[in-house]
Amino acid sequence: MRDLNIPFVRNPGGNFVSAYNYWEDGIGPKDLRPVRLNLAWHTSDANQVGVHEVQDWYDTVGTQMMLAINLGSRDLDDARNFVEYVNGPTGSHWGDLRAKNGREEPFNYRLWCLGNEMDGPWQIGHETADEYGRLANEVAKTLRAFDKGLELIVCGSSNADMKTYPEWERIV
């Protein structure tokens, strides 16, 4: 992987993100992490690989993390708390929890995907372009209040065969 010189890898990827309590379930002692069913892939996940473990792998292969925020089954507050956990200073609830989990300094992740394939009727939390655009805008305003330098990426159409393509992009 290091030889490929990949600048960014998204985490988590795919439909998995839309029903995943990624950062909360994947932090702290591994033996205390919950096993949850993943509705997108119909599997169980023991949450043994969370943001701290993935960062260790990224450091090994020489890439940077692009994080995906669950906007399928989660909301604005969850997105804000996630960003504060990974990028916030100590002295705040989420920054102190990150430090307690082994990382004193913020991760300082810059790239954030706002959901995944939200136009797809197969997606947990599927939304219309208007609904998704409104939510993505509110999440973006909140995250930019935390850090104006974050780069935020909205969902485009899942593919060109979608009935809503390319209208989805125009509306969002």
HUWO-V181184 format. One record per backbone hydrogen bond with DSSP energy under -1.0 kcal/mol. NH is the residue of the N-H (numbers start at 1). CO is the residue of the C=O. If there is no record, write none. Layout:
BEGIN
nh:NH co:CO
nh:NH co:CO
END
This chain:
BEGIN
nh:5 co:2
nh:9 co:64
nh:11 co:66
nh:17 co:14
nh:18 co:15
nh:19 co:16
nh:20 co:17
nh:22 co:20
nh:25 co:21
nh:26 co:22
nh:32 co:29
nh:33 co:30
nh:36 co:45
nh:38 co:43
nh:42 co:38
nh:43 co:38
nh:45 co:36
nh:54 co:50
nh:55 co:51
nh:56 co:52
nh:57 co:53
nh:58 co:54
nh:59 co:55
nh:60 co:56
nh:61 co:57
nh:62 co:58
nh:63 co:58
nh:64 co:7
nh:66 co:9
nh:67 co:111
nh:68 co:11
nh:69 co:113
nh:79 co:75
nh:80 co:76
nh:81 co:77
nh:82 co:78
nh:83 co:79
nh:84 co:80
nh:85 co:81
nh:86 co:82
nh:87 co:83
nh:88 co:84
nh:96 co:92
nh:97 co:93
nh:98 co:94
nh:99 co:95
nh:100 co:96
nh:101 co:97
nh:102 co:99
nh:103 co:98
nh:107 co:86
nh:112 co:151
nh:113 co:67
nh:114 co:153
nh:115 co:69
nh:115 co:113
nh:120 co:117
nh:123 co:120
nh:126 co:123
nh:127 co:118
nh:132 co:128
nh:133 co:129
nh:134 co:130
nh:135 co:131
nh:136 co:132
nh:137 co:133
nh:138 co:134
nh:139 co:135
nh:140 co:136
nh:141 co:137
nh:142 co:138
nh:143 co:139
nh:144 co:140
nh:145 co:141
nh:146 co:142
nh:147 co:143
nh:150 co:147
nh:151 co:110
nh:153 co:112
nh:162 co:159
nh:165 co:162
nh:168 co:164
nh:170 co:166
nh:171 co:167
nh:172 co:168
END
